Amino acid sequence: MTKPSRRRVIINTDAKNEADDQFAIVHGLLSPTLDIRGLIPAHFGTRRSNRSMEESREEIDLLLDLLDLTGQVPVANGAPTGIPDEQTPLDSPGARLIIEESKLASEGDPLFVSFLGPLTDMASAILLDPEIVHREVIVIWIGGRGYDGLAPGWSGIEFNLSNDIHAANVVFGSGITVWQVPSDVYSKVSVSYAELDEKIGDAGPLGKYLIEQLHEWNATYHPEPIESRSLGDSPAIALMLYPTSGAMRVRPAPRFGTDGWYLPGTNNPISVCEHMDVRFLLEDMFAKIRRFARQRSTP
């Protein structure tokens, strides 16, 4: 068997929800060992917009333009809302892309599908084509509360879960391979304004945009004084680049209650990330952004 030189990857992203998806998308696209088979813009509920999936699509298109990749990476729109129940899929080009790419996966060459927002399009793909759970597919999800009482300092339901609890229950109950990065882990991938300025402040239009949109999001939505932001979606990219950059514990798959808390579920094993190599994650991302800026400025 020939060893694959690149990992086959789909990134599903609620790109305009906050200011961290942008860093994860850029990191993935600038990583030569990741074969990006498609980007899927995802919805992020209706708290701030009635066209959230479309806003995610616009943000993806903007990032592709900044990376000089317009027209070179497939973009397939996901569902505009969460699924209505655990039996009813929302068909979309994004769900169909996941299905078709899953058919090309094989032992030793799996398809990685990373979800930086809700699991809507993965659940829809499973409901549309139940055989997908028997293929070599690894679902990486940034979402859900911490286990064993571990949680960041906010109350209420975790955001990505809140936008489609039905979908999370479909995916976690399906038996498909799941790597979960819960909120107590993803919230620890923080960067400060000063660090961003020092690391990518001179990295051309791309670096400038990444920093400015992060400042803008905090100024608009963050309720307290702040000079930092968690790049909580970036662990999904690090796990695809270097799977052992995350310390994983195998657990039985839970169900999710309407309040976001874990309930007894199936005995299907899932892998839950309990710690990330944040140094590797951030330094690799910063280096690739700086390298891109140098290459772009070279005549």
PLY file of the C-alpha trace (Angstrom):
ply
format ascii 1.0
element vertex 299
property float x
property float y
property float z
element edge 298
property int vertex1
property int vertex2
end_header
0.00 0.00 0.00
1.35 3.42 -0.95
1.47 5.79 2.00
-0.58 8.94 1.28
1.49 12.12 1.23
-1.42 14.35 2.26
-4.49 14.07 4.48
-7.85 14.47 2.77
-9.78 17.19 4.57
-13.11 19.04 4.51
-13.54 22.11 6.73
-17.09 22.97 7.78
-17.14 26.45 9.28
-19.50 29.07 10.65
-16.88 31.49 9.41
-18.57 34.80 10.23
-19.82 33.81 13.67
-16.77 35.05 15.59
-13.16 35.92 14.82
-11.44 32.56 15.29
-12.69 30.51 12.33
-10.71 32.80 10.05
-7.41 31.78 11.64
-8.29 28.08 11.44
-9.33 28.28 7.78
-6.16 30.13 6.82
-4.00 27.69 8.78
-5.59 24.75 7.02
-5.26 26.25 3.54
-1.60 27.15 4.11
-0.66 23.64 5.30
0.89 21.57 2.49
0.06 18.17 4.00
-3.66 18.96 4.06
-5.50 18.27 0.82
-8.52 20.52 1.25
-11.29 18.75 -0.61
-13.75 21.50 0.17
-14.89 24.27 2.46
-18.49 24.21 3.69
-19.99 27.44 5.04
-22.23 26.69 8.01
-25.04 28.55 9.73
-24.62 29.91 13.24
-28.20 30.28 14.35
-30.33 33.41 14.28
-29.05 35.35 17.29
-27.34 37.98 15.14
-28.47 37.26 11.60
-31.20 35.59 9.56
-28.68 34.74 6.83
-25.82 33.32 8.87
-24.82 30.59 6.40
-24.65 33.16 3.59
-22.47 35.39 5.79
-20.15 32.43 6.40
-19.94 31.91 2.63
-19.03 35.56 2.09
-16.29 35.34 4.70
-14.84 32.19 3.12
-14.81 33.90 -0.26
-12.99 36.89 1.26
-10.33 34.66 2.84
-9.79 32.78 -0.42
-9.26 36.11 -2.15
-6.68 37.20 0.46
-4.90 33.86 -0.06
-4.97 34.13 -3.88
-7.02 30.92 -3.98
-10.29 32.14 -5.50
-11.67 29.39 -7.74
-9.03 26.88 -6.62
-10.79 25.34 -3.59
-14.30 23.84 -3.80
-16.87 25.68 -1.68
-20.22 23.95 -1.10
-22.92 25.69 0.90
-24.23 23.94 3.98
-27.72 24.01 5.44
-29.16 27.42 6.38
-30.54 26.19 9.72
-30.31 23.26 12.09
-32.17 20.04 11.33
-35.77 19.97 12.64
-35.45 16.62 14.43
-33.18 13.57 14.62
-34.81 11.83 11.65
-34.97 14.62 9.06
-31.89 15.75 7.10
-31.47 19.09 5.42
-30.07 18.30 1.99
-27.40 20.71 0.78
-24.37 20.82 -1.50
-22.22 20.65 1.65
-23.81 17.45 2.90
-23.52 15.93 -0.58
-19.84 16.88 -0.74
-19.20 15.02 2.51
-21.00 11.95 1.17
-19.15 11.89 -2.13
-15.73 12.44 -0.57
-16.43 9.74 2.03
-16.78 7.20 -0.79
-13.15 7.86 -1.77
-11.81 7.19 1.71
-9.98 3.95 2.46
-8.06 2.26 5.25
-4.93 4.29 5.83
-6.34 7.21 3.89
-9.38 8.45 5.80
-11.43 11.55 5.17
-11.17 14.12 7.96
-14.22 16.36 8.28
-13.68 19.15 10.79
-16.61 21.09 12.19
-15.90 24.52 13.63
-19.59 25.17 14.31
-22.74 23.02 14.46
-22.82 19.42 13.25
-25.81 20.02 10.96
-24.20 18.99 7.68
-22.59 15.85 9.13
-25.89 14.74 10.64
-27.63 15.40 7.33
-24.98 13.38 5.47
-25.53 10.45 7.87
-29.31 10.62 7.50
-29.08 10.89 3.71
-26.54 8.06 3.38
-26.40 5.85 6.51
-23.58 3.79 4.98
-21.22 6.70 5.61
-20.77 5.55 9.22
-19.02 2.40 7.92
-16.52 4.33 5.81
-13.13 5.63 6.85
-14.33 9.04 8.05
-13.08 10.96 11.08
-15.34 13.73 12.37
-13.56 16.42 14.41
-15.93 18.68 16.32
-15.16 21.84 18.24
-18.06 21.85 20.65
-19.80 20.69 23.79
-19.10 21.38 27.44
-16.14 20.01 29.35
-16.54 16.62 31.00
-16.30 15.85 34.73
-17.30 19.37 35.68
-14.54 21.02 33.66
-15.85 24.08 31.87
-14.75 27.64 31.10
-16.13 30.47 33.15
-19.44 30.95 31.41
-22.83 29.50 32.16
-25.41 28.13 29.80
-25.25 25.89 26.80
-22.08 25.71 24.70
-22.56 27.80 21.55
-21.77 25.34 18.74
-23.95 22.70 20.37
-26.78 25.17 20.91
-27.14 25.77 17.18
-28.12 22.15 16.48
-28.57 19.75 19.41
-30.48 17.33 17.17
-27.48 17.08 14.83
-25.06 16.43 17.68
-27.26 13.58 18.90
-27.43 12.08 15.41
-23.66 12.17 14.96
-22.71 10.99 18.45
-25.27 8.20 18.32
-24.33 6.97 14.85
-21.13 5.06 15.61
-19.03 7.16 13.22
-15.53 8.02 14.44
-15.67 11.26 16.46
-12.87 13.37 17.92
-14.42 16.00 20.20
-12.67 19.14 21.45
-14.88 20.46 24.28
-15.06 24.00 25.59
-12.65 23.56 28.51
-9.93 22.71 25.97
-10.70 24.95 23.02
-11.09 28.03 25.24
-7.42 27.72 26.28
-6.03 28.54 22.81
-5.75 32.25 23.55
-3.73 34.96 21.85
-3.24 38.55 22.93
-3.34 41.67 20.78
0.35 42.24 21.48
1.25 38.70 20.43
-0.71 39.03 17.19
0.97 42.35 16.40
4.42 40.87 17.00
3.78 37.60 15.16
1.75 38.62 12.09
1.34 42.39 12.29
3.67 42.83 9.31
2.32 39.82 7.36
0.72 41.80 4.57
-3.00 42.22 3.85
-3.80 38.77 5.23
-2.21 39.40 8.63
-3.74 42.87 8.76
-7.23 41.54 8.09
-6.97 38.71 10.62
-5.95 41.12 13.36
-8.43 43.85 12.49
-11.45 41.56 12.31
-10.54 40.09 15.70
-10.32 43.56 17.26
-13.60 44.52 15.62
-15.42 41.44 16.94
-14.25 42.05 20.50
-15.17 45.73 20.32
-18.65 44.89 19.06
-19.61 41.86 21.13
-17.36 41.35 24.14
-18.99 42.69 27.31
-15.81 43.29 29.37
-12.41 44.96 28.87
-10.24 42.59 26.87
-7.01 42.49 24.88
-7.07 38.87 23.77
-9.19 36.25 22.03
-9.40 32.49 22.12
-8.72 30.88 18.74
-10.93 28.02 19.81
-11.47 26.52 16.36
-7.78 26.03 15.65
-7.37 22.71 17.52
-9.27 21.05 14.66
-6.47 22.03 12.28
-3.70 20.97 14.66
-5.31 17.54 15.12
-5.39 17.03 11.35
-1.79 18.17 10.94
-0.44 16.15 13.85
-3.02 13.95 15.59
-0.87 13.37 18.66
-0.79 17.13 19.34
-3.96 16.40 21.30
-4.16 14.18 24.38
-7.25 12.05 23.79
-9.36 9.97 26.16
-11.82 7.37 24.84
-15.31 7.75 26.31
-18.74 6.28 25.55
-20.69 8.65 23.31
-23.18 10.74 25.29
-26.49 12.24 24.30
-27.08 15.95 24.72
-29.99 17.35 26.69
-31.85 20.47 25.68
-29.80 22.39 28.25
-26.52 21.19 26.72
-25.58 18.82 29.54
-24.41 15.28 28.89
-26.86 12.40 29.25
-26.26 8.64 29.01
-25.96 7.69 25.37
-24.67 4.74 23.40
-21.62 2.65 24.10
-20.06 3.85 20.86
-16.53 4.99 21.65
-15.57 8.59 20.91
-12.23 10.31 21.51
-12.33 13.46 23.65
-9.40 15.87 23.56
-8.29 16.80 27.07
-5.20 18.86 26.26
-3.67 20.53 23.18
-0.09 21.30 22.28
-0.88 25.01 21.95
2.75 25.95 21.30
2.85 23.77 18.20
-0.55 24.97 17.02
0.12 28.71 17.28
3.75 28.76 16.18
3.00 26.65 13.10
0.09 28.90 12.16
2.04 32.14 12.67
5.01 30.81 10.70
2.83 29.83 7.75
1.09 33.21 7.68
4.44 35.01 7.74
5.83 32.73 5.05
2.83 33.37 2.82
3.32 37.13 3.19
7.02 36.85 2.26
6.27 34.71 -0.77
3.53 37.05 -1.92
5.81 40.09 -1.66
8.67 38.46 -3.60
8.75 39.63 -7.24
0 1
1 2
2 3
3 4
4 5
5 6
6 7
7 8
8 9
9 10
10 11
11 12
12 13
13 14
14 15
15 16
16 17
17 18
18 19
19 20
20 21
21 22
22 23
23 24
24 25
25 26
26 27
27 28
28 29
29 30
30 31
31 32
32 33
33 34
34 35
35 36
36 37
37 38
38 39
39 40
40 41
41 42
42 43
43 44
44 45
45 46
46 47
47 48
48 49
49 50
50 51
51 52
52 53
53 54
54 55
55 56
56 57
57 58
58 59
59 60
60 61
61 62
62 63
63 64
64 65
65 66
66 67
67 68
68 69
69 70
70 71
71 72
72 73
73 74
74 75
75 76
76 77
77 78
78 79
79 80
80 81
81 82
82 83
83 84
84 85
85 86
86 87
87 88
88 89
89 90
90 91
91 92
92 93
93 94
94 95
95 96
96 97
97 98
98 99
99 100
100 101
101 102
102 103
103 104
104 105
105 106
106 107
107 108
108 109
109 110
110 111
111 112
112 113
113 114
114 115
115 116
116 117
117 118
118 119
119 120
120 121
121 122
122 123
123 124
124 125
125 126
126 127
127 128
128 129
129 130
130 131
131 132
132 133
133 134
134 135
135 136
136 137
137 138
138 139
139 140
140 141
141 142
142 143
143 144
144 145
145 146
146 147
147 148
148 149
149 150
150 151
151 152
152 153
153 154
154 155
155 156
156 157
157 158
158 159
159 160
160 161
161 162
162 163
163 164
164 165
165 166
166 167
167 168
168 169
169 170
170 171
171 172
172 173
173 174
174 175
175 176
176 177
177 178
178 179
179 180
180 181
181 182
182 183
183 184
184 185
185 186
186 187
187 188
188 189
189 190
190 191
191 192
192 193
193 194
194 195
195 196
196 197
197 198
198 199
199 200
200 201
201 202
202 203
203 204
204 205
205 206
206 207
207 208
208 209
209 210
210 211
211 212
212 213
213 214
214 215
215 216
216 217
217 218
218 219
219 220
220 221
221 222
222 223
223 224
224 225
225 226
226 227
227 228
228 229
229 230
230 231
231 232
232 233
233 234
234 235
235 236
236 237
237 238
238 239
239 240
240 241
241 242
242 243
243 244
244 245
245 246
246 247
247 248
248 249
249 250
250 251
251 252
252 253
253 254
254 255
255 256
256 257
257 258
258 259
259 260
260 261
261 262
262 263
263 264
264 265
265 266
266 267
267 268
268 269
269 270
270 271
271 272
272 273
273 274
274 275
275 276
276 277
277 278
278 279
279 280
280 281
281 282
282 283
283 284
284 285
285 286
286 287
287 288
288 289
289 290
290 291
291 292
292 293
293 294
294 295
295 296
296 297
297 298
